[in-house]
Amino acid sequence: MNIKSLSLSAIPDIPLIKPGDNLAHILVSSLLKSSFKIQDGDILAIAQKVVSKAEGRIVDLKTVTPSSKAIELAQQVDKDPRQIELILSESNSIIGHKPGVIIVEHLSGTVLANAGIDHSNIESTDEQEMVSLLPKDSNISARRLKKEIETLCNKSIGIIITDSIGRPWRLGTTGVALGSAGVQVIRDLRGDKDMFGRELKVSETADVDSLASAACLLMGEGNDATPLVCIRGVETIETSDDTRQLLRSASDDLFR
């Protein structure tokens, strides 16, 4: 990947997504209505929340019965035991917890807080307490959206499904790629030379995360309502690689 310039454009007027909506059709329709013209090689960054909504990954907490384990853990972390029950069901393991937060390995292998379950930007009523779950497999979702959007637009594109998560060493959340298709995921620079001819021994760059983070700056976290960003200036590639390449094994993870 040799990037000389990069442009990102938030696509406006994306309607609220509901379970069962055809997300690809809605996104392409919004692209057509905007002044932005999609081109071959563009990468569409799509917020996880709209993917989850379209896939029906929305749960009413009033329908959840917490187990004894969830009730016990909820008391330790001062959280709703019904949400804890969902976190447990969406996780391979609990890595750590403190009041207000639980760090888990999600079923997808991604390590993050609260299994990615939250209330933000989810419509609720007096009769419902809705929360969203992560897509079951964001890489499968990305591949499906890539195929559907390419068919509708007759363009070759890449897809990144983004979310914001925290990091072990630093405060604040930053955008990452939960799923991808048609995008270089990680660049192995080991064996290359630095400016002074020294061989790089450990350098690998998570390019797909860098792109996701840039897109998240335009998406925002609150009422921005811009879940679709087009990235231009990066070559898309034909690849079966996806974000699973980024997952560090537990044996190599100093934080577990």
N, C-alpha and C positions, 0 to 999 in steps of 0.2 A: 504494500500500500504506500503510494508516494503522493501525498496530498500537498498541493501548492496553494489551493484556495478552497474554501468551504462555505456554502450558504445554507441557511436553515430558514424555513418559512412555515409559520403556524397557519393552518387552514381554518378559516373562521366558520361560524354558524353550523357546527356539528350539533344535530338535535340530541335530546336526551335519549339514551339507548335503553331499551326494555328487553327483558328475557324473551328469546325467540326471534329477535330482530335479525334481519340479514345484514350483518355489519359491513360486509364488503360492498353491497349495493348502496348502503347509506353513505359510506366514506367516499365512494366514487361519485355519487350524486353531489356531495358537498364539494368535491374537487371540481366537477364540471360547472357548478354554480359560481365558483370563485373565479378570480382573474388568473389564478395559478394554473399553468398547463404542465401536467406531468410528462416527464421525458424518460426514454430508455436510460437505465442506470440509476434512476432516483431510488432513494431508500425512504420508505414510509415508517416513521416511528409512531407507534400506537400505544396509548396509555393502557396499562393492564386493566384498569377499572371498567372501561367500555367493553373490553373483550370478555371479562368476567360476567358483566351484565347480559351481553348477547348470548352467552353460553348458559345462562341460567344459574350461575354460581352465586346466587343470592339466597340468604337464609333468614327467616324470621326467628329471632331469638325466643319468641313466645312459644315456638314449636319444639324447642330444645329442652330435653330433660337431662340435667347434669348427673353424672355418676358420682359415687362417693369420692373417687380419686380427684375428680374435677372440683368438688366442693372443698376438699382438704387443701388443694393447691390454690384455689381462689382465695382462701383465708390468708395464705402466706403472701400472696402478691397483691391483695386488695383489688381484685377484679371480679367481674360478673362471672359466677360459676357456669353459666350457660355459654359464655364466650370461651371459657377455659375448656369446656367439653368439645367445642368446635376445634380449638387449637390442638387438643390431644388427638382428635380424629384426623387432622390434616398434617400430622407430624410423624416422622420416623423416630425421633428422640428429642428429649429436652436436654439442652446443653447447659443452661444456667438460668437463674431467675432471681429477681429482687422485687420489692414492692413496685408495682406499676408496669412491669415488663417481664416477658418470658422469651428467652432466646431458644429457638428450636431448629432442627433440621427438618425442613418441609419435605413432604412426600416426593417432591421433585429433586431433592438433594440440596436445594438452596438453603443457606443458613441465614435466618432473619428473625426479627422480633414478631412475636404473636402470630406466627404462621401467615403473616400478611393479611390477617383478618382485621377489618376496621369498619367504622360507620361513615367515614367521610365520603361526601358526594354520592350518597345513597338515599333515595327517597323513602321516607317512613311516614306513617300516620299514627293517630292515637291508638289504632287497633294493631299496629305492626311495629316491630323493632328490627329493622332490616340491617344486616351486615353483609359484606362481600367477602368471598373466598377467592384465592388465586385460581386461575385456570387449572384444570387437572394436569395438563401438559402444555406449557406455553410454546414449546418448540413445534408440537403438532399443530397448535393454533396458528403459529406463524406460517408454517408451510401451507396450511389450508388457505389462509388469507392471501398469501402470495399467489397461489394458483388462481383463486377466484378473481382477484383484482387484475391480474395480468390478462385474464380472459375478457374481463369487462372493458379494460383500457387498451388492449392490444399493445401493451408495453412490457418490457422486461424490467422488473423492479426487485428490490430487496425489502425485507420486513424486519423490524425490531419491535418487540413488545417490551415496554419499559415499566419500571416501578422505581420507587425511591426507598432506599434502605439505609440503615446506619452502618458504621464501620467500627471495628474493634479499637482502632488507634485514635480516632478523631471524633469531635462533636459534629452533630448535624447529619442530615440524610443527604444522599446524592443519588442521581439516577443511575440505574444499572439495567442491563438487558436480561429479562427473564426468559425470553425466547427469541429466536432469530431464524431467518431463512434467506439464503442468497447473499450473505454478508460475511466477510472475513471476520472470524471471531477473535482469534489470538495470533499474534505475530511473533514468531520465534527468531530472535536476533542473535542467539548463541552462535558463536563462530564468526560473526561479523567483526569488523574493526571499528574502534572509536576514532576520534579526530587525530589521535596521535599514534595510531597503528596498533594499539593494544587490543587483544582479542576479548570480545564480550563473553563472559562465562555464564551469566544467569539471566540475562535480559530477555523478558517476554512481555509484550504489551497487549493488554486486553482492549483491542481497538473497538470492539462492539460496545463495550461498557462506556468508552469515551464518547462515542456517538450518542448513546442513550442519555448520558449525563448532559450533553449539550442540548439535546432535544427537550429534556425535562426543564431546562431553564425557560423555554418558551411555553411549555405546557402549564407551569405553575402548579400549586398545591391546593389552592382554595377555590374561589368561584370564577377562575379564569375561563373554564369551559372550552379549552383548546386541547383536546386529546389526540390530535393528529398533526404531526410535523413532517414536512418533506425535507430530507437532507440531500443536497446536491454537491457533487465534487469528489465523491468516493466511488471507486469502481465496484459494481456488484460482480459477484462471481457465481459460477455454477458449482455448488458444493453441497455435500451432505452434512458438513460440519454444523454444529449448533452450540448453544450456550452450555451444554453439558461438558464441553471441553474446559470450561472455566472452573469447574468444581474441584476444589482441593480435597484430596482424600483425608479421612479422619486421622490417619497415621502421620500425615505430613502437616497437620493443623496444630500449631502450638497453643491454640486457644481452647482446645478440647481436652 
